[in-house]
Amino acid sequence: MGHPKFARPKYDTPTHPWKKARIEEEHALKEQFGLKKIGGMKEIWKAKSKLRRWRQNAMKLIGRVDTSEGHFSREKDDLVESLYRRGLLGDGATLDDILLLTVEHVLSRRLQSQVYYCGLATSMRQARQLVIHGHIGIGDQKMNVPSYIITRDDENMLTYHHTSPLMDADHPIRKEIEDTRAAAEYEEGGDNETPSEEFVAGVVEGAETAPSAEDTEVEAAETAPPAEDTEVKGGDA
């Protein structure tokens, strides 16, 4: 059981410490989600352990003969509802959908990731810094744990904490974040811009000056040799 003051780790470490493929994958995840450069692997192992427990519970319930009623029905509904509240499953999800979850889905629901996705920071690294220094809040509650798994209800209340200097719209960092977000939105909408009048006029002029199918047929007929000349040459041979 162990001493209650010194709890055992609630995550599993890799069975083999020096597998190249796993190490490269974890380094890529660490860079993608802005995890700690030293100790970031532990956060990935925690996410994998959570995902492994959810999958084991789902496979246990799938293996049951009947989960439509009784204790197993309540257990199935509780598991699906729990993952739905965390934003990992959608409406009408089943136990099979739990088996399709990946560690990227779990890491994307962390508070640090949601701060970046909501446009409150310009990068994952900056999002982690804002969370640790107490600039982020959910409602009136100050949040300083980057690994907190945010729920759907919390996501709607995610903003800067009311005691943070970033609540001032004229703060230099706040203005930099707003400018970066505006530039990103402009680039995303660049493909949907209406063409200019000069571009339209050039297309119309090119269409008018382009040769038609009839002109091409006439030119081909004029350049082709007469049939009589072809027969004469064939007879001489």
C-alpha positions as a Python dict, from the first residue, in 0.01 Angstrom:
ca = {
    (1, 'M'): (0, 0, 0),
    (2, 'G'): (282, 238, 79),
    (3, 'H'): (297, 547, 293),
    (4, 'P'): (-2, 783, 240),
    (5, 'K'): (229, 1084, 249),
    (6, 'F'): (443, 950, -35),
    (7, 'A'): (202, 832, -300),
    (8, 'R'): (317, 608, -578),
    (9, 'P'): (334, 741, -935),
    (10, 'K'): (5, 723, -1119),
    (11, 'Y'): (167, 673, -1457),
    (12, 'D'): (367, 399, -1625),
    (13, 'T'): (715, 448, -1762),
    (14, 'P'): (831, 284, -2089),
    (15, 'T'): (929, -80, -2061),
    (16, 'H'): (1247, -18, -2262),
    (17, 'P'): (1429, 313, -2203),
    (18, 'W'): (1631, 330, -2526),
    (19, 'K'): (1399, 268, -2822),
    (20, 'K'): (1483, 512, -3099),
    (21, 'A'): (1136, 524, -3258),
    (22, 'R'): (963, 598, -2928),
    (23, 'I'): (1218, 862, -2827),
    (24, 'E'): (1184, 1043, -3162),
    (25, 'E'): (805, 1031, -3137),
    (26, 'E'): (808, 1174, -2785),
    (27, 'H'): (1052, 1450, -2884),
    (28, 'A'): (819, 1548, -3170),
    (29, 'L'): (522, 1559, -2931),
    (30, 'K'): (724, 1765, -2685),
    (31, 'E'): (797, 2026, -2952),
    (32, 'Q'): (444, 2022, -3093),
    (33, 'F'): (272, 2083, -2759),
    (34, 'G'): (540, 2302, -2599),
    (35, 'L'): (619, 2068, -2310),
    (36, 'K'): (911, 2117, -2075),
    (37, 'K'): (1250, 2061, -2234),
    (38, 'I'): (1364, 1880, -1920),
    (39, 'G'): (1101, 1647, -1783),
    (40, 'G'): (857, 1685, -2069),
    (41, 'M'): (864, 1312, -2135),
    (42, 'K'): (694, 1254, -1801),
    (43, 'E'): (391, 1458, -1914),
    (44, 'I'): (365, 1241, -2225),
    (45, 'W'): (384, 926, -2013),
    (46, 'K'): (105, 1058, -1791),
    (47, 'A'): (-116, 1123, -2094),
    (48, 'K'): (-41, 776, -2232),
    (49, 'S'): (-126, 618, -1896),
    (50, 'K'): (-461, 798, -1883),
    (51, 'L'): (-539, 689, -2237),
    (52, 'R'): (-437, 331, -2157),
    (53, 'R'): (-675, 315, -1859),
    (54, 'W'): (-965, 450, -2065),
    (55, 'R'): (-897, 197, -2339),
    (56, 'Q'): (-876, -90, -2091),
    (57, 'N'): (-1211, 5, -1938),
    (58, 'A'): (-1365, 33, -2285),
    (59, 'M'): (-1233, -307, -2396),
    (60, 'K'): (-1355, -464, -2071),
    (61, 'L'): (-1706, -331, -2133),
    (62, 'I'): (-1700, -429, -2502),
    (63, 'G'): (-1615, -785, -2400),
    (64, 'R'): (-1923, -813, -2183),
    (65, 'V'): (-2215, -1010, -2323),
    (66, 'D'): (-2477, -750, -2235),
    (67, 'T'): (-2411, -389, -2136),
    (68, 'S'): (-2758, -258, -2216),
    (69, 'E'): (-2882, -274, -1857),
    (70, 'G'): (-2764, -309, -1501),
    (71, 'H'): (-2427, -216, -1354),
    (72, 'F'): (-2229, -244, -1679),
    (73, 'S'): (-2474, -15, -1857),
    (74, 'R'): (-2422, 255, -1595),
    (75, 'E'): (-2046, 202, -1610),
    (76, 'K'): (-2048, 240, -1989),
    (77, 'D'): (-2258, 557, -1975),
    (78, 'D'): (-2035, 705, -1705),
    (79, 'L'): (-1719, 638, -1908),
    (80, 'V'): (-1857, 787, -2230),
    (81, 'E'): (-2006, 1086, -2048),
    (82, 'S'): (-1680, 1150, -1864),
    (83, 'L'): (-1480, 1162, -2188),
    (84, 'Y'): (-1749, 1375, -2352),
    (85, 'R'): (-1722, 1635, -2074),
    (86, 'R'): (-1346, 1641, -2128),
    (87, 'G'): (-1399, 1716, -2497),
    (88, 'L'): (-1245, 1390, -2615),
    (89, 'L'): (-1566, 1244, -2760),
    (90, 'G'): (-1849, 1393, -2961),
    (91, 'D'): (-2225, 1353, -2945),
    (92, 'G'): (-2349, 999, -2989),
    (93, 'A'): (-2007, 844, -2928),
    (94, 'T'): (-1974, 476, -2841),
    (95, 'L'): (-1716, 255, -2673),
    (96, 'D'): (-1553, 188, -3011),
    (97, 'D'): (-1475, 560, -3043),
    (98, 'I'): (-1269, 544, -2724),
    (99, 'L'): (-1034, 294, -2891),
    (100, 'L'): (-968, 548, -3168),
    (101, 'L'): (-833, 812, -2930),
    (102, 'T'): (-463, 892, -2947),
    (103, 'V'): (-220, 1064, -2715),
    (104, 'E'): (-244, 1377, -2934),
    (105, 'H'): (-613, 1405, -2845),
    (106, 'V'): (-531, 1394, -2474),
    (107, 'L'): (-247, 1647, -2500),
    (108, 'S'): (-465, 1887, -2701),
    (109, 'R'): (-712, 1908, -2410),
    (110, 'R'): (-450, 2035, -2166),
    (111, 'L'): (-494, 2389, -2036),
    (112, 'Q'): (-171, 2497, -2202),
    (113, 'S'): (-289, 2375, -2543),
    (114, 'Q'): (-632, 2534, -2510),
    (115, 'V'): (-481, 2870, -2418),
    (116, 'Y'): (-292, 2862, -2747),
    (117, 'Y'): (-589, 2733, -2950),
    (118, 'C'): (-815, 3007, -2810),
    (119, 'G'): (-572, 3276, -2927),
    (120, 'L'): (-460, 3388, -2580),
    (121, 'A'): (-94, 3323, -2667),
    (122, 'T'): (121, 3331, -2980),
    (123, 'S'): (287, 2993, -2920),
    (124, 'M'): (267, 2683, -2703),
    (125, 'R'): (573, 2797, -2509),
    (126, 'Q'): (420, 3133, -2435),
    (127, 'A'): (94, 2966, -2334),
    (128, 'R'): (281, 2758, -2076),
    (129, 'Q'): (454, 3067, -1943),
    (130, 'L'): (126, 3259, -1908),
    (131, 'V'): (-35, 2969, -1722),
    (132, 'I'): (256, 2920, -1481),
    (133, 'H'): (277, 3293, -1399),
    (134, 'G'): (-95, 3313, -1317),
    (135, 'H'): (-218, 3517, -1614),
    (136, 'I'): (-485, 3263, -1714),
    (137, 'G'): (-813, 3196, -1538),
    (138, 'I'): (-1132, 2998, -1579),
    (139, 'G'): (-1400, 3237, -1466),
    (140, 'D'): (-1272, 3387, -1139),
    (141, 'Q'): (-1043, 3092, -1065),
    (142, 'K'): (-674, 3148, -1136),
    (143, 'M'): (-519, 2846, -1310),
    (144, 'N'): (-146, 2774, -1292),
    (145, 'V'): (-133, 2403, -1385),
    (146, 'P'): (-53, 2360, -1759),
    (147, 'S'): (-145, 1988, -1757),
    (148, 'Y'): (-499, 2045, -1629),
    (149, 'I'): (-748, 1866, -1857),
    (150, 'I'): (-1003, 2130, -1944),
    (151, 'T'): (-1373, 2046, -1981),
    (152, 'R'): (-1626, 2176, -2229),
    (153, 'D'): (-1778, 2408, -1970),
    (154, 'D'): (-1437, 2541, -1866),
    (155, 'E'): (-1345, 2608, -2228),
    (156, 'N'): (-1623, 2868, -2257),
    (157, 'M'): (-1490, 3057, -1951),
    (158, 'L'): (-1121, 3045, -2042),
    (159, 'T'): (-970, 3394, -2051),
    (160, 'Y'): (-709, 3615, -1887),
    (161, 'H'): (-744, 3633, -1509),
    (162, 'H'): (-894, 3959, -1384),
    (163, 'T'): (-579, 4033, -1177),
    (164, 'S'): (-345, 3990, -1474),
    (165, 'P'): (-189, 4296, -1640),
    (166, 'L'): (-286, 4137, -1973),
    (167, 'M'): (-645, 4240, -1909),
    (168, 'D'): (-533, 4583, -2029),
    (169, 'A'): (-578, 4591, -2407),
    (170, 'D'): (-287, 4839, -2437),
    (171, 'H'): (-36, 4606, -2271),
    (172, 'P'): (258, 4545, -2510),
    (173, 'I'): (235, 4166, -2485),
    (174, 'R'): (-143, 4177, -2529),
    (175, 'K'): (-107, 4396, -2839),
    (176, 'E'): (155, 4159, -2981),
    (177, 'I'): (-80, 3862, -2927),
    (178, 'E'): (-369, 4046, -3091),
    (179, 'D'): (-155, 4146, -3391),
    (180, 'T'): (-35, 3789, -3437),
    (181, 'R'): (-391, 3657, -3421),
    (182, 'A'): (-512, 3918, -3672),
    (183, 'A'): (-228, 3830, -3912),
    (184, 'A'): (-311, 3460, -3886),
    (185, 'E'): (-680, 3522, -3957),
    (186, 'Y'): (-587, 3739, -4256),
    (187, 'E'): (-366, 3466, -4404),
    (188, 'E'): (-638, 3205, -4356),
    (189, 'G'): (-891, 3421, -4537),
    (190, 'G'): (-653, 3512, -4820),
    (191, 'D'): (-774, 3230, -5046),
    (192, 'N'): (-1133, 3355, -5027),
    (193, 'E'): (-1060, 3712, -5139),
    (194, 'T'): (-1251, 3842, -5442),
    (195, 'P'): (-1037, 3898, -5756),
    (196, 'S'): (-947, 4256, -5850),
    (197, 'E'): (-1097, 4439, -6150),
    (198, 'E'): (-762, 4433, -6334),
    (199, 'F'): (-743, 4057, -6299),
    (200, 'V'): (-1099, 4014, -6430),
    (201, 'A'): (-1031, 4249, -6725),
    (202, 'G'): (-717, 4054, -6815),
    (203, 'V'): (-907, 3726, -6814),
    (204, 'V'): (-1181, 3870, -7038),
    (205, 'E'): (-927, 4016, -7282),
    (206, 'G'): (-740, 3687, -7300),
    (207, 'A'): (-1063, 3501, -7369),
    (208, 'E'): (-1155, 3739, -7655),
    (209, 'T'): (-814, 3717, -7826),
    (210, 'A'): (-782, 3340, -7788),
    (211, 'P'): (-842, 3145, -8113),
    (212, 'S'): (-1170, 2958, -8136),
    (213, 'A'): (-1216, 2597, -8241),
    (214, 'E'): (-1337, 2707, -8590),
    (215, 'D'): (-1024, 2915, -8650),
    (216, 'T'): (-809, 2620, -8556),
    (217, 'E'): (-993, 2393, -8800),
    (218, 'V'): (-959, 2648, -9084),
    (219, 'E'): (-585, 2691, -9023),
    (220, 'A'): (-537, 2314, -9019),
    (221, 'A'): (-725, 2279, -9347),
    (222, 'E'): (-516, 2553, -9514),
    (223, 'T'): (-182, 2404, -9409),
    (224, 'A'): (-272, 2043, -9500),
    (225, 'P'): (-140, 1924, -9847),
    (226, 'P'): (-402, 1856, -10121),
    (227, 'A'): (-518, 1500, -10162),
    (228, 'E'): (-420, 1500, -10537),
    (229, 'D'): (-56, 1576, -10458),
    (230, 'T'): (-51, 1288, -10214),
    (231, 'E'): (-191, 1047, -10476),
    (232, 'V'): (56, 1162, -10746),
    (233, 'K'): (352, 1113, -10516),
    (234, 'G'): (227, 770, -10427),
    (235, 'G'): (185, 674, -10797),
    (236, 'D'): (539, 787, -10890),
    (237, 'A'): (682, 570, -10618),
}
